[in-house]
Amino acid sequence: MNQQKNDCIQQRILLIVGIIFLAFNLRPAITSVGPLIATIQENLGINNLKAGFITTIPLIAFAVFSPFVAKISQRWGNERTLFFSLLALLAGILVRYSHNLWIFYFGTLIIGSGIAFMNVLLPSIIKADFPKRIGLMTSVYTTAMCSMAGLASGVSVPLADGVGLGWEKALAIWGFLALIGLLLWIPQLRNRHQPATVKPETPPVSSIWKSRTAWAVSIFFGFQSFIFYSVVAWLPAILLHKGMNEQTAGWMLLFVQIIGLPATFLSPIIALKLKRMWMSVAVIGLINLLGFAGLIIFHQTSLLISSIALIGLSTGGSISLAYLIISLKSEDPKQATQLSGMAQAAGYFLAAIGPVFLGFTYDYTDLWIYPILIIHLANLLMLSFGICSVLPKARV
């Protein structure tokens, strides 16, 4: 009996470690690009619009592939689907090791397709395997995701310039993390959980797309992603315009993500304890507003850092809230996969506009104030739809 209990605990630990390493792989292949964007532009001879596509292509892949995840996972099982997603991520990182812009774009598309499947399935895994610990496990995996995303941002320039790897190897090095994730996920392949066992009253897949609440969740997810990926793509460039050097601006992108980790971890836990959950969305929206206002007004380094800290807290808290809402508004693991697929399909189509549109706006105006004002508008819309999605009467 004790042996059986120990085996169960061991399997649980392996699953949690596997989930954490899946989360570790969700962002570094994307966030490592931002600090190196000026070097990549110079080496490949591309303008801001073409550079914006480097960040936007994964988001397009998220949007395109997300709706198909539920059907594929029902056929293969969640565990196998996640394993092959990691394999696709590794392949994309290797393909992207190129000076040819179109091959670079293609590798980035493969990276985005692999991450898309992991993005969608993780809330379903949490709903299925940790139904009584949704808030805590959402905090754990989103914090793991954001911490590694921040680390990737911070070490990109030191790896490329300080260590002398160059930007190609500095991006390719994240393939090792994908390889570790693959090895750690192998024990889960003996399982074949499918989000197919549902209650008779569970709505069909098509009903998700007709749900006002599902659309509110999706648009909230979209605008918080719009803001995050715009920050990842252009914060270093904005700070360079403010007079910072390239390495310091790269570290600020690390800072904005690391400072947000407490908010990433605590937001789902605090939100679940509030009688009015909409207040957590409102606070994040207000912090975001103050942070980007400071980025317009201030020029002193210390005040800019304070503004960046507020942006980090808001973006860190909003992503974990988005994933929490997906899990909470779902009746069961199957619906969690469906809602997650919809939210990330519709949401990332919206988010994909961000880096390209902001790059185009700057190219046209030669002023960063207009892209920042666009982010302010996105924040107001995120706030509105976020509050609608968490109202007590809101049901998928």
Beta strands, then each sheet from edge to edge (+ up, - down):
end
